[in-house]
Amino acid sequence: MTDHVAWEGKCRRCGRCCFEKIDFNGAIYYTNEPCAMLDLDTRLCTVYRERHERRPGCMALTPEMLQRGILPADCPYVEDITDYRAPCLYEPD
């Protein structure tokens, strides 16, 4: 199995990483707004192979990017990161 296949295989297809986020003073917050490319029924990206070209703001999940705290705490991609700080849900007043 290649490293790329193993990396992609970690994903459980929950779609939570595809909800818009806000970076406020270095803390990441989820919003209730899904990416327009996310199919809410299947929880899959409708343009996955071209996602970075079709939506330039889509971040690649690299080990370095994961350190920013953009994925839920129970995501397999971050399960081995000590003291991982997962995002919170942004709830405006």
Protein Blocks (a to p, Z undefined) as FASTA:
>chain_A
ZZklmmmmmpgolommmpccddeehiacddfbdcfklcfklopafklmmmmmmmmmlccd
dfklmmnopacfklmklmmpghiacddddddZZ
